[in-house]
């Protein structure tokens, strides 16, 4: 793809790196996990810096893990309150490797685009602001003042504020996200797409419609005493490993764990707790009591089958469902039961691909146990019918009365560490009249009242020339979004693109006519203002707000914090002529928190209450308060079964992470839990599907999707026989995001269909 005289690769040079296959592992974490965590830390940070940082991560006066949003317990077990991937994320962020002006003078963006995503990430921390000028292929140094002036001039030159887009990743703090969102509104736009649009937007929509809040209802301690925990479409061993210690406590307290996923993931087979010497030396704790290997996107069929069988048992004795809870708090009970009668149990069972005896075991557990938690992640949020799928599982909780009490409830397991906090403090493309009222009262300006672009809308606006300035607060937008080629072209249509980042990624090479690369602090770095170490705040996936204070020396004296970058941009744009004192806010985080407390519902005395292990934001489900919903009751929903209409030669592909990555950041080339080493360009296939197509082990294949007569291709993947349902396939993202069509997304939430892409396979002659 070429634009502005730049020839940029979307994939890097495609080459195999030496695939080695082993049997999938049966035990997660343990001594090997500790070894890998320490190896990454020492390699990137050195021994002293590594130990200093690891001892402070997730501790009371330390900094929050830059990886996932899993909450820290009320009473943490010890100094190692982090997991292998959290340690990798820290090492990746706090690396001693650096790149600055000399590096970019040597390497053009065209040359760098030939690197793989893994190689780009390994180059090191960005150390000074850089600019890529029109027609040039080398980034050049730029002063911070000039960078602010350049951004302000481009924004001032727009025909309308809606020609600007402000994207947010989940790595930013509440303070930075609040300033960012308020600046966009002060400018006059609600164009604030964020990473939630690509992952848990479906959860927010589904839960808001049924329970009145787009967040989960459980605290981490609720998992300890749950009778039954369903882990749906989630791989905690790789994506949220600290969750496994909570599940271990659940098991030791007599709870049962049910895994529902097309792949049997190692973390839910056995777990060796790395925080306990005895546990690491033993054989490990078996986590999942039952694994339901459901076919991709057949969760609605599975949940309906469970509900039908539970309803039949309840009809016999009236003791399966919580009828008092239903009477007082739930609407739609009779309608739901009548609707379930329309579905044939045998047909539902066949669709799931799950053995009937396992269904019976799960039904017996759910029928007998009152305290149930359902956890889920992107395995069910990224489908055309994602919202309906989540709501079908919520139906189970509502009928069991498993909400608003200890050891029960909803648990959407969020990805990036402050993605939930970003949304709480105002990063949203839709309009909240209540928030707008508070902004007008407390910040002194009238915010826009027209909805802005979400992620899909933003990409289309840029592609069609309706947006000209694109600013990213963290993230790797081009590689994280769907339809990589379309997204890249969209970004290249912009006049100015701005990336506020810690490290180089492909989105810094696929740019607008002019591009700015602005280096910022990592979580672990000490942020000094007026001679004092500052702290920031984040919100975990359980809704707890906690402070985060870095302690490492910053990688460079030329980097700035996110709040300072945003505040100074706003100050430069408004030239001081605005009710908000942006220049003051740029360096006074306490002043930002005071504005958050007065402007954002639920935040109160944050600077004081965020000390230690923080405070919880209000959650109506925990109080069994459904007054904001119609009729003041939680809502049961009627949901249709999916219809993919696969052709004979088509498979349904889901994109997945390897164990050596977090989101689009690649730490290494190994996926040791699945037995894949030194290679990422692989596709996991059922052996019967391989036999039907005459595909040999490690044969080279091109993956092709075709929607609305538009063909998309991801080239050169090695076939791996794997335990996956027939008709299904899996491969790593971001390499396969090329296949996700921009126009195919979840109903209501508009989340990409990354977990159910129809593909065909093409053999490559070597």
LOTIRO-586670 format. One record per residue (C-alpha): x, y, z. Coordinates in steps of 0.05 Angstrom, whole numbers, padded with zeros to 5 digits, always signed. Layout:
N
XYZ;...
This chain:
766
+00000+00000+00000;+00028+00068-00019;+00009+00139-00003;+00045+00206+00005;+00104+00173-00032;+00110+00120+00023;+00111+00046+00009;+00088+00014+00074;+00078-00060+00089;+00018-00081+00131;+00049-00147+00152;+00124-00140+00150;+00163-00189+00108;+00125-00254+00114;+00173-00309+00132;+00170-00371+00176;+00213-00369+00238;+00223-00443+00252;+00160-00478+00278;+00171-00530+00333;+00111-00570+00357;+00103-00603+00424;+00044-00632+00461;-00001-00580+00494;+00016-00570+00567;-00029-00597+00622;-00007-00550+00678;-00005-00474+00677;+00039-00424+00716;+00083-00459+00768;+00159-00456+00768;+00163-00449+00693;+00118-00387+00696;+00162-00357+00749;+00224-00372+00708;+00195-00340+00646;+00174-00278+00684;+00242-00269+00714;+00277-00284+00648;+00239-00229+00612;+00249-00180+00669;+00324-00189+00675;+00334-00190+00599;+00297-00124+00589;+00309-00087+00654;+00369-00118+00688;+00368-00152+00756;+00364-00091+00803;+00313-00052+00762;+00272-00115+00751;+00268-00134+00825;+00253-00062+00846;+00195-00058+00797;+00166-00127+00809;+00165-00117+00884;+00123-00053+00875;+00074-00076+00822;+00002-00080+00848;+00025-00066+00918;-00009-00016+00964;+00038+00042+00950;+00062+00018+00883;+00038+00021+00811;-00017-00017+00776;+00001-00073+00729;+00002-00047+00657;-00029-00112+00632;-00100-00137+00646;-00155-00106+00688;-00163-00164+00737;-00173-00134+00807;-00124-00140+00864;-00157-00177+00923;-00177-00140+00987;-00124-00180+01024;-00069-00197+00974;-00030-00260+00988;+00040-00231+00985;+00092-00192+00947;+00081-00229+00881;+00012-00201+00865;+00024-00207+00790;+00027-00261+00737;+00076-00283+00684;+00043-00239+00631;+00040-00180+00678;+00115-00188+00690;+00125-00191+00614;+00084-00128+00605;+00126-00092+00658;+00191-00115+00626;+00166-00094+00558;+00148-00024+00584;+00209-00013+00629;+00261-00040+00581;+00328-00006+00579;+00329-00008+00503;+00315+00060+00472;+00305+00092+00403;+00310+00165+00387;+00330+00214+00332;+00392+00176+00311;+00352+00112+00301;+00298+00145+00259;+00351+00181+00218;+00380+00113+00201;+00315+00075+00188;+00258+00100+00145;+00185+00082+00159;+00187+00041+00095;+00245+00000+00121;+00214-00008+00189;+00149-00032+00160;+00185-00094+00134;+00197-00114+00206;+00148-00162+00240;+00104-00135+00296;+00148-00174+00345;+00211-00142+00317;+00182-00072+00320;+00162-00080+00393;+00232-00104+00411;+00266-00040+00386;+00257-00004+00452;+00226+00057+00485;+00213+00122+00448;+00254+00178+00479;+00236+00243+00445;+00179+00274+00403;+00185+00260+00329;+00150+00285+00266;+00141+00253+00198;+00131+00311+00150;+00092+00309+00084;+00128+00269+00030;+00183+00247+00078;+00200+00175+00098;+00242+00190+00160;+00217+00215+00227;+00253+00277+00251;+00259+00309+00320;+00210+00363+00339;+00204+00405+00402;+00145+00396+00447;+00123+00468+00436;+00125+00459+00360;+00087+00394+00366;+00032+00428+00407;+00029+00485+00357;+00025+00437+00298;-00033+00398+00329;-00070+00461+00350;-00063+00492+00280;-00090+00429+00246;-00149+00426+00294;-00163+00501+00285;-00162+00492+00210;-00217+00439+00208;-00283+00457+00175;-00320+00425+00233;-00298+00393+00300;-00326+00326+00277;-00268+00322+00228;-00225+00305+00289;-00224+00236+00321;-00196+00221+00391;-00182+00147+00402;-00165+00118+00470;-00133+00053+00490;-00142+00021+00558;-00072+00037+00584;-00087+00110+00602;-00104+00134+00672;-00170+00162+00695;-00138+00231+00698;-00112+00228+00627;-00176+00198+00599;-00218+00251+00634;-00177+00308+00606;-00176+00276+00537;-00252+00267+00536;-00265+00337+00561;-00218+00368+00509;-00254+00331+00453;-00321+00357+00480;-00293+00427+00490;-00270+00425+00418;-00341+00407+00399;-00342+00333+00382;-00362+00266+00413;-00316+00228+00365;-00285+00186+00420;-00278+00115+00396;-00240+00070+00444;-00215-00001+00451;-00280-00021+00485;-00313-00015+00417;-00270-00073+00394;-00276-00119+00454;-00327-00111+00511;-00376-00061+00480;-00423-00121+00472;-00419-00133+00547;-00436-00061+00562;-00496-00060+00516;-00522-00128+00538;-00516-00114+00613;-00543-00043+00608;-00605-00067+00573;-00619-00125+00622;-00590-00102+00689;-00582-00027+00683;-00506-00022+00685;-00454-00039+00634;-00405-00069+00685;-00399-00134+00721;-00429-00142+00790;-00379-00188+00826;-00319-00172+00868;-00259-00218+00865;-00275-00245+00934;-00343-00269+00909;-00307-00322+00868;-00279-00353+00930;-00347-00375+00956;-00385-00388+00892;-00419-00455+00884;-00411-00456+00809;-00369-00412+00763;-00379-00414+00688;-00318-00392+00648;-00346-00376+00579;-00305-00358+00517;-00245-00341+00560;-00173-00365+00568;-00151-00340+00637;-00086-00379+00637;-00059-00334+00582;-00102-00271+00584;-00118-00261+00658;-00073-00309+00696;-00084-00277+00765;-00156-00301+00759;-00132-00372+00768;-00113-00361+00841;-00184-00338+00854;-00211-00400+00819;-00163-00443+00860;-00193-00415+00924;-00262-00429+00896;-00243-00502+00885;-00214-00509+00954;-00278-00482+00984;-00319-00534+00947;-00339-00495+00886;-00345-00525+00816;-00315-00495+00753;-00346-00504+00684;-00305-00485+00623;-00344-00469+00560;-00299-00458+00500;-00282-00489+00432;-00211-00500+00457;-00191-00536+00522;-00143-00484+00550;-00086-00506+00596;-00101-00454+00650;-00168-00487+00663;-00140-00557+00664;-00089-00551+00721;-00057-00493+00757;+00005-00489+00800;+00000-00426+00843;+00067-00389+00835;+00055-00351+00900;+00060-00415+00941;+00122-00458+00944;+00083-00520+00963;+00035-00511+00905;+00093-00504+00855;+00125-00569+00880;+00060-00608+00877;+00020-00635+00819;-00024-00573+00813;-00097-00558+00825;-00147-00585+00775;-00189-00524+00756;-00246-00542+00708;-00291-00598+00734;-00328-00600+00667;-00306-00575+00599;-00361-00563+00548;-00326-00559+00480;-00380-00519+00446;-00374-00503+00373;-00356-00431+00355;-00415-00384+00366;-00464-00437+00389;-00468-00410+00460;-00540-00388+00452;-00560-00459+00433;-00521-00484+00494;-00552-00434+00542;-00622-00447+00516;-00612-00522+00524;-00590-00511+00596;-00650-00466+00609;-00699-00515+00578;-00674-00571+00622;-00673-00528+00684;-00744-00504+00669;-00767-00576+00662;-00738-00593+00730;-00768-00531+00762;-00836-00550+00734;-00831-00615+00774;-00816-00586+00842;-00812-00510+00837;-00745-00509+00873;-00696-00498+00816;-00710-00425+00800;-00711-00370+00853;-00785-00351+00847;-00782-00298+00902;-00726-00262+00865;-00763-00269+00799;-00828-00242+00828;-00794-00182+00860;-00739-00164+00811;-00750-00195+00742;-00796-00182+00683;-00811-00229+00625;-00812-00296+00661;-00875-00327+00629;-00856-00300+00560;-00787-00332+00565;-00814-00400+00585;-00863-00398+00528;-00807-00379+00479;-00763-00437+00504;-00818-00485+00483;-00806-00466+00410;-00737-00498+00411;-00724-00573+00404;-00674-00599+00455;-00644-00650+00408;-00632-00598+00355;-00600-00551+00406;-00555-00607+00430;-00532-00624+00359;-00515-00551+00345;-00471-00546+00407;-00430-00607+00391;-00427-00623+00465;-00439-00694+00491;-00507-00700+00525;-00478-00731+00589;-00437-00668+00601;-00499-00625+00591;-00534-00668+00644;-00477-00658+00693;-00479-00582+00685;-00555-00580+00692;-00551-00620+00756;-00501-00570+00785;-00540-00509+00764;-00605-00538+00790;-00577-00553+00858;-00533-00493+00871;-00557-00422+00885;-00491-00382+00882;-00470-00379+00809;-00421-00332+00774;-00415-00328+00699;-00349-00301+00672;-00336-00285+00599;-00288-00250+00552;-00279-00238+00478;-00296-00309+00459;-00369-00288+00462;-00365-00212+00454;-00339-00212+00382;-00395-00244+00343;-00453-00217+00302;-00500-00239+00358;-00453-00223+00416;-00503-00180+00454;-00557-00234+00449;-00507-00288+00471;-00488-00250+00534;-00561-00237+00549;-00578-00310+00542;-00527-00326+00596;-00555-00269+00639;-00623-00304+00634;-00593-00363+00673;-00570-00317+00729;-00637-00281+00732;-00677-00345+00737;-00630-00371+00791;-00632-00306+00830;-00556-00305+00826;-00548-00230+00827;-00542-00178+00881;-00515-00225+00935;-00448-00252+00956;-00414-00305+00912;-00459-00294+00852;-00466-00249+00792;-00438-00225+00726;-00363-00223+00712;-00343-00196+00644;-00267-00201+00647;-00240-00138+00615;-00176-00134+00576;-00130-00074+00583;-00118-00050+00654;-00160+00014+00654;-00207+00004+00596;-00266+00006+00646;-00240+00069+00679;-00234+00105+00613;-00308+00094+00600;-00327+00113+00672;-00294+00181+00667;-00326+00199+00601;-00292+00165+00542;-00353+00148+00500;-00379+00164+00431;-00451+00167+00452;-00484+00223+00491;-00500+00220+00565;-00548+00276+00583;-00531+00269+00656;-00456+00276+00642;-00469+00335+00596;-00509+00369+00650;-00452+00360+00700;-00401+00385+00650;-00441+00449+00638;-00449+00459+00713;-00379+00443+00737;-00333+00456+00678;-00366+00518+00650;-00378+00498+00577;-00434+00466+00537;-00413+00398+00509;-00438+00374+00441;-00505+00337+00440;-00496+00295+00377;-00467+00225+00381;-00397+00215+00352;-00362+00160+00316;-00347+00092+00347;-00287+00053+00321;-00322+00026+00259;-00353+00094+00245;-00286+00129+00255;-00251+00083+00205;-00305+00094+00153;-00303+00170+00164;-00228+00172+00153;-00234+00126+00093;-00287+00170+00060;-00249+00234+00075;-00297+00260+00128;-00244+00260+00183;-00176+00293+00176;-00142+00292+00244;-00134+00226+00282;-00104+00227+00352;-00089+00162+00390;-00079+00160+00465;-00040+00095+00466;-00055+00031+00429;-00038+00001+00362;-00101+00022+00325;-00087-00003+00255;-00069-00073+00278;-00122-00077+00332;-00181-00057+00287;-00217-00101+00237;-00203-00103+00163;-00130-00082+00168;-00121-00061+00095;-00184-00018+00097;-00165+00012+00164;-00095+00028+00139;-00122+00064+00078;-00169+00103+00122;-00114+00127+00168;-00070+00146+00108;-00126+00191+00083;-00117+00237+00144;-00080+00302+00141;-00050+00292+00211;-00043+00230+00255;-00017+00233+00326;+00007+00174+00368;+00019+00183+00443;+00058+00120+00459;+00114+00087+00498;+00141+00040+00443;+00141+00034+00368;+00086-00006+00333;+00059-00012+00262;+00008+00043+00272;+00066+00092+00277;+00087+00073+00206;+00018+00074+00174;+00004+00149+00181;-00030+00210+00154;+00004+00261+00110;+00038+00289+00172;+00050+00245+00234;+00071+00260+00305;+00101+00209+00352;+00097+00234+00423;+00132+00192+00477;+00099+00184+00545;+00111+00153+00613;+00100+00080+00629;+00061+00060+00692;+00125+00040+00728;+00161+00107+00718;+00166+00162+00770;+00127+00224+00750;+00153+00286+00786;+00115+00351+00786;+00134+00411+00830;+00185+00368+00865;+00135+00314+00886;+00121+00244+00860;+00052+00243+00829;+00001+00187+00829;-00054+00170+00780;-00116+00127+00788;-00145+00067+00750;-00208+00025+00755;-00206-00051+00755;-00258-00095+00722;-00293-00102+00789;-00305-00027+00792;-00252-00010+00844;-00213+00055+00838;-00141+00053+00861;-00080+00097+00856;-00017+00081+00818;+00051+00112+00832;+00112+00096+00791;+00182+00090+00821;+00231+00078+00764;+00273+00132+00733;+00239+00153+00667;+00271+00127+00604;+00286+00198+00581;+00282+00269+00606;+00247+00287+00541;+00183+00246+00552;+00120+00274+00583;+00060+00245+00620;-00006+00235+00584;-00042+00288+00627;+00012+00339+00612;+00010+00325+00537;-00065+00331+00534;-00068+00392+00580;-00015+00429+00541;-00048+00412+00474;-00114+00441+00500;-00079+00502+00529;-00044+00515+00462;-00109+00505+00423;-00151+00552+00467;-00094+00601+00482;-00120+00606+00553;-00189+00629+00529;-00230+00573+00560;-00266+00562+00627;-00220+00503+00643;-00149+00520+00664;-00115+00470+00619;-00044+00491+00633;-00055+00483+00708;-00089+00416+00698;-00030+00392+00656;+00014+00388+00718;-00036+00386+00776;-00067+00316+00779;-00101+00333+00844;-00140+00387+00808;-00160+00337+00755;-00186+00289+00807;-00227+00344+00840;-00260+00357+00773;-00273+00283+00763;-00305+00279+00832;-00353+00337+00817;-00367+00318+00745;-00370+00242+00740;-00424+00204+00777;-00398+00156+00830;-00330+00187+00841;-00321+00220+00909;-00260+00242+00948;-00218+00201+00900;-00150+00228+00923;-00164+00205+00993;-00205+00142+00981;-00160+00114+00927;-00105+00101+00978;-00086+00030+00995;-00132-00017+00959;-00181+00036+00937;-00257+00043+00935;-00314+00015+00895;-00357+00056+00849;-00432+00048+00857;-00463-00014+00826;-00539-00020+00824;-00538-00095+00813;-00501-00107+00878;-00559-00070+00912;-00613-00105+00872;-00635-00037+00849;-00663-00042+00778;-00703+00023+00782;-00669+00053+00721;-00699-00002+00677;-00770-00003+00650;-00819-00025+00704;-00761-00021+00753;-00742-00094+00741;-00686-00133+00709;-00703-00159+00640;-00705-00230+00613;-00692-00231+00538;-00713-00273+00478;-00655-00288+00433;-00651-00321+00365;-00602-00375+00346;-00544-00354+00300;-00543-00372+00226;-00476-00374+00191;-00498-00415+00130;-00429-00443+00118;-00415-00470+00049;-00385-00539+00043;-00314-00513+00036;-00319-00460+00090;-00295-00461+00162;-00312-00415+00220;-00248-00381+00245;-00237-00349+00312;-00177-00304+00325;-00139-00318+00389;-00078-00295+00429;-00015-00335+00440;+00015-00341+00509;+00071-00293+00489;+00027-00233+00474;-00021-00183+00505;-00071-00153+00457;-00029-00134+00396;+00037-00131+00434;+00080-00191+00418;+00130-00210+00473;+00157-00273+00440;+00144-00327+00388;+00121-00383+00434;+00052-00408+00455;+00078-00461+00501;+00010-00480+00532;-00014-00501+00463;+00053-00532+00445;+00070-00482+00390;+00141-00455+00392;+00180-00404+00351;+00123-00388+00302;+00060-00346+00298;+00036-00358+00227;-00004-00421+00243;-00076-00444+00238;-00106-00495+00285;-00151-00545+00248;-00192-00606+00265;-00159-00669+00236;-00223-00690+00200;-00226-00622+00166;-00154-00631+00144;-00168-00701+00117;-00229-00676+00078;-00186-00623+00044;-00124-00665+00035;-00084-00619+00080;-00020-00645+00111;+00010-00625+00178;+00050-00560+00171;+00026-00550+00100;+00027-00477+00078;-00042-00446+00069;-00072-00379+00051;-00134-00359+00090;-00189-00325+00051;-00253-00291+00073;-00306-00267+00025;-00362-00222+00047;-00407-00185-00003;-00363-00208-00060;-00301-00175-00030;-00243-00223-00020;-00194-00213+00038;-00131-00254+00045;-00082-00272+00100;-00024-00308+00068;+00023-00364+00088;+00000-00401+00150;+00023-00470+00173;-00032-00521+00185;-00031-00552+00255;-00077-00610+00274;-00110-00592+00340;-00167-00610+00387;-00219-00562+00360;-00290-00577+00338;-00300-00600+00267;-00317-00542+00221;-00279-00493+00266;-00210-00462+00262;-00166-00415+00302;-00107-00369+00288;-00071-00312+00322;-00088-00239+00315;-00067-00187+00293;-00042-00229+00235;-00113-00251+00217;-00148-00184+00228;-00138-00175+00153;-00197-00224+00145;-00248-00188+00188;-00294-00147+00143;-00305-00075+00164;-00381-00080+00151;-00392-00143+00193;-00401-00128+00268;-00444-00145+00327;-00516-00121+00327;-00526-00062+00375;-00453-00059+00398;-00418-00057+00329;-00360-00099+00356;-00322-00135+00300;-00338-00208+00287;-00267-00230+00301;-00289-00295+00334;-00332-00322+00277;-00303-00307+00209;-00323-00350+00150;-00260-00372+00112;-00236-00419+00059;-00166-00449+00054;-00120-00445-00006;-00060-00491-00012;+00006-00457-00029;+00054-00492-00076;+00124-00488-00045;
